[in-house]
């Protein structure tokens, strides 16, 4: 489970829903020198880039706004938003 991943397909996300999907792009957030954390002026929250399933699991537990890199076909996309545990799924 501690393997570093680069695509959303490698994350094992179960019993979770995307509670909020941000329309701001990770690339547009100001870089303050911390590689995995940026501040979103739109939602006034820190956004945490999750590069492993361990990072993502902890961020969900801590109720943090996350960014997850997706690589569908030939274009790179980073999903940003809040993911919530949903035990009913």
C-alpha positions as CSV (number, residue, x, y, z in Angstrom):
1,X,0.0,0.0,0.0
2,X,2.9,2.4,0.4
3,X,3.8,2.3,-3.3
4,X,4.1,5.8,-4.8
5,X,1.6,6.2,-7.6
6,X,1.1,8.7,-10.5
7,X,-2.3,7.9,-11.8
8,X,-5.7,7.9,-10.2
9,X,-6.3,4.4,-11.5
10,X,-3.7,3.1,-9.1
11,X,-5.4,4.6,-6.0
12,X,-7.7,2.2,-4.1
13,X,-10.5,4.5,-3.3
14,X,-13.5,2.6,-2.0
15,X,-16.6,3.8,-0.1
16,X,-15.9,7.4,-0.9
17,X,-17.6,10.1,-2.9
18,X,-16.3,13.4,-4.4
19,X,-18.1,15.9,-2.1
20,X,-16.8,18.9,-4.0
21,X,-14.9,19.3,-7.2
22,X,-13.0,22.5,-7.6
23,X,-12.9,24.3,-10.9
24,X,-9.5,26.0,-10.2
25,X,-6.5,24.3,-11.8
26,X,-3.5,23.2,-9.6
27,X,-1.2,24.9,-12.1
28,X,-2.9,28.2,-11.4
29,X,-2.5,28.1,-7.6
30,X,0.4,30.1,-6.2
31,X,3.5,28.0,-5.5
32,X,4.8,29.0,-2.0
33,X,7.7,26.6,-2.1
34,X,6.0,23.6,-0.5
35,X,5.8,21.1,-3.4
36,X,2.6,19.3,-2.3
37,X,0.6,22.2,-0.7
38,X,-0.9,25.2,-2.4
39,X,-3.6,27.7,-1.3
40,X,-6.8,28.2,-3.3
41,X,-8.2,31.7,-3.2
42,X,-11.5,30.5,-4.5
43,X,-12.4,28.2,-1.6
44,X,-9.9,29.7,0.9
45,X,-8.3,26.3,1.7
46,X,-5.0,24.6,1.4
47,X,-5.0,22.0,-1.3
48,X,-2.8,18.9,-0.7
49,X,-1.3,17.1,-3.7
50,X,-1.6,13.3,-3.0
51,X,1.0,11.3,-4.7
52,X,0.4,8.0,-3.0
53,X,-2.5,6.0,-1.7
54,X,-1.2,6.6,1.8
55,X,-1.2,10.4,1.3
56,X,-4.8,10.2,-0.1
57,X,-6.1,8.0,2.7
58,X,-4.6,10.4,5.4
59,X,-6.0,13.5,3.6
60,X,-9.5,12.0,3.5
61,X,-9.2,11.1,7.2
62,X,-8.1,14.7,8.0
63,X,-10.9,16.2,5.8
64,X,-8.4,18.0,3.6
65,X,-8.9,19.4,0.1
66,X,-6.9,17.3,-2.3
67,X,-5.4,17.3,-5.7
68,X,-5.0,13.9,-7.5
69,X,-3.2,13.6,-10.8
70,X,-5.1,11.9,-13.6
71,X,-3.6,10.8,-16.9
72,X,-6.4,9.8,-19.3
73,X,-5.1,9.0,-22.7
74,X,-2.8,11.8,-23.9
75,X,-3.7,14.7,-21.6
76,X,-2.8,15.4,-18.0
77,X,-5.4,16.5,-15.6
78,X,-5.4,17.1,-11.9
79,X,-8.6,16.6,-10.0
80,X,-9.0,18.9,-7.1
81,X,-11.7,18.8,-4.4
82,X,-13.0,17.2,-1.2
83,X,-13.4,13.4,-1.0
84,X,-15.6,12.0,1.8
85,X,-15.8,8.5,3.2
86,X,-19.2,7.0,2.5
87,X,-19.8,3.8,4.4
88,X,-23.1,3.2,2.5
89,X,-21.4,2.3,-0.8
